[in-house]
Amino acid sequence: EVQLVESGGGLVQPGGSLRLSCATSAFIFNNYNMGWVRQAPGKGLEWISYISSGSVALFYADSVKGRFTISRDNAKNSLYLQMNSLRAEDTAVYYCARWDPGSHCFDFWGQGTLVTVAS
Amino acid sequence: EIVLTQSPGTLSLSPGERATLSCRASQSVSSSDLAWYQQKPGQAPRLLMFGASSRAAGIPDRFSGSGSGTDFTLTISRLEPEDFAVYYCQQYGSSQFTFGPGTKVDIK
């Protein structure tokens, strides 16, 4: 069974940094592109970043460009999101998701990790 | 950037009724790049439909999708109690991924 498990969330002060991780299993990680999607409390889904299988293509939403960095370690079957210069509006549940190249959609999602930016 | 608009914002229906959810794009979207997700409270989103009209694995056939260009529709033929949730459309294009604001289907 495909699994994605996020970790690394927590409470951080404005201007601070946090690194999220997503551990994956039961699929060939280095064959798939991956993404991060977030959801602020009571709000809808917002895509924030995407990385190709070989880390050649990196895409970011304008809301996080220049502050967040997506990366992956194919040897560890893991995805990461380095978040710097955090703002109150970055408070959200952060989901990692697998991008299926055949169906052009996020076909599997983790359960999410909560990031709270507050003083 | 393509903007997705979903309507209605909330749909109040009874079990057994038909639900029709709309997703409209600000520019033409390839049908192959349009997906629908279901999200229940406290849960991660779940893929429902891809390619505008193909059901994901394990999705019952009361769910169907249609549309092309800028107008797409998700239809639930007869609502079951477990279908009351929020539904999001999503598109991919030009290195950007966009979600619609969602339609909440709640019990009347």
Chai-1 contact restraints between the chains, C-beta under 6 A:
chainA,res_idxA,chainB,res_idxB,connection_type,confidence,min_distance_angstrom,max_distance_angstrom,comment,restraint_id
A,G44,B,P101,contact,1.0,0.0,6.0,A-B,restraint_1
A,G44,B,G102,contact,1.0,0.0,6.0,A-B,restraint_2
A,L45,B,Y88,contact,1.0,0.0,6.0,A-B,restraint_3
A,L45,B,F99,contact,1.0,0.0,6.0,A-B,restraint_4
A,W47,B,F97,contact,1.0,0.0,6.0,A-B,restraint_5
A,F59,B,S95,contact,1.0,0.0,6.0,A-B,restraint_6
A,Y95,B,A44,contact,1.0,0.0,6.0,A-B,restraint_7
A,S103,B,F50,contact,1.0,0.0,6.0,A-B,restraint_8
A,H104,B,S32,contact,1.0,0.0,6.0,A-B,restraint_9
A,H104,B,D33,contact,1.0,0.0,6.0,A-B,restraint_10
A,H104,B,Y92,contact,1.0,0.0,6.0,A-B,restraint_11
A,C105,B,A35,contact,1.0,0.0,6.0,A-B,restraint_12
A,C105,B,L47,contact,1.0,0.0,6.0,A-B,restraint_13
A,C105,B,F50,contact,1.0,0.0,6.0,A-B,restraint_14
A,D107,B,L47,contact,1.0,0.0,6.0,A-B,restraint_15
A,W109,B,A44,contact,1.0,0.0,6.0,A-B,restraint_16
A,W109,B,P45,contact,1.0,0.0,6.0,A-B,restraint_17
A,Q111,B,A44,contact,1.0,0.0,6.0,A-B,restraint_18
A,G112,B,A44,contact,1.0,0.0,6.0,A-B,restraint_19
